Amino acid sequence: MADRALIISWGQPVRGREQHGLEIFDEALAYYGELQASDAIESFDVMMLEPNGLMDGCFVLRGSHAQLDALAEDMRFRKLMVDASLIVDDLRIARGYTAGGIEQTMPLYAEAIGRVPQMA
């Protein structure tokens, strides 16, 4: 079961590069589908957001720590990220925890809270 997530978010498309942006988006969908089919990742979702001034959409890829580490080093993934950086504003990649990963991470947070003076 996936305990990690890799979130790739983006903002507005770069003006004049929208067509190329659609091509890269389709390429990413196909690639993430291939990764899921070959069990290189557990699953992925794509979200297109209504206009909000924060982000236009994101991919959420789920897998194990090892799967997502391997993905980050994969040349096809890296090429997609370089291509994406040239066609969208505010491209961001963030790692996170899900499912069992949250259970492992929350004790670290609770311990840190215990070291911070609490004020009313």
SULNOR-V805647 format. One record per pair of residues at least 6 apart in sequence whose C-alpha atoms are under 8 Angstrom apart, sorted by the first residue. I is the first residue (numbers start at 1). J is the second residue. If there is no record, write none. Layout:
i->I j->J
i->I j->J
This chain:
i->1 j->42
i->1 j->63
i->1 j->64
i->2 j->42
i->2 j->62
i->2 j->63
i->2 j->64
i->2 j->98
i->2 j->99
i->2 j->100
i->3 j->62
i->3 j->63
i->3 j->64
i->3 j->65
i->3 j->97
i->3 j->98
i->3 j->99
i->3 j->100
i->3 j->101
i->3 j->102
i->4 j->62
i->4 j->63
i->4 j->64
i->4 j->65
i->4 j->68
i->4 j->95
i->4 j->96
i->4 j->97
i->4 j->98
i->4 j->99
i->4 j->101
i->5 j->60
i->5 j->61
i->5 j->62
i->5 j->63
i->5 j->68
i->5 j->95
i->5 j->96
i->5 j->97
i->5 j->98
i->6 j->60
i->6 j->61
i->6 j->62
i->6 j->68
i->6 j->93
i->6 j->94
i->6 j->95
i->6 j->96
i->7 j->58
i->7 j->59
i->7 j->60
i->7 j->61
i->7 j->92
i->7 j->93
i->7 j->94
i->7 j->95
i->7 j->96
i->8 j->58
i->8 j->59
i->8 j->60
i->8 j->91
i->8 j->92
i->8 j->93
i->8 j->94
i->9 j->55
i->9 j->56
i->9 j->57
i->9 j->58
i->9 j->59
i->9 j->90
i->9 j->91
i->9 j->92
i->9 j->93
i->10 j->55
i->10 j->56
i->10 j->57
i->10 j->58
i->10 j->88
i->10 j->89
i->10 j->90
i->10 j->91
i->10 j->92
i->11 j->54
i->11 j->55
i->11 j->56
i->11 j->57
i->11 j->88
i->11 j->89
i->11 j->90
i->11 j->91
i->12 j->55
i->12 j->56
i->12 j->88
i->12 j->89
i->12 j->90
i->13 j->21
i->13 j->87
i->13 j->88
i->13 j->89
i->14 j->86
i->14 j->87
i->14 j->88
i->14 j->89
i->17 j->87
i->18 j->87
i->20 j->87
i->21 j->84
i->21 j->87
i->21 j->88
i->24 j->80
i->24 j->83
i->24 j->84
i->28 j->80
i->32 j->44
i->33 j->44
i->35 j->41
i->36 j->42
i->36 j->43
i->36 j->44
i->40 j->63
i->40 j->67
i->40 j->71
i->41 j->61
i->41 j->62
i->41 j->63
i->41 j->64
i->41 j->67
i->41 j->68
i->42 j->61
i->42 j->62
i->42 j->63
i->42 j->64
i->43 j->61
i->43 j->62
i->43 j->63
i->44 j->59
i->44 j->60
i->44 j->61
i->44 j->62
i->45 j->59
i->45 j->60
i->45 j->61
i->46 j->57
i->46 j->58
i->46 j->59
i->46 j->60
i->47 j->57
i->47 j->58
i->47 j->59
i->48 j->56
i->48 j->57
i->48 j->58
i->49 j->55
i->49 j->56
i->49 j->57
i->50 j->56
i->55 j->90
i->62 j->68
i->71 j->77
i->72 j->78
i->84 j->91
i->85 j->91
i->97 j->105
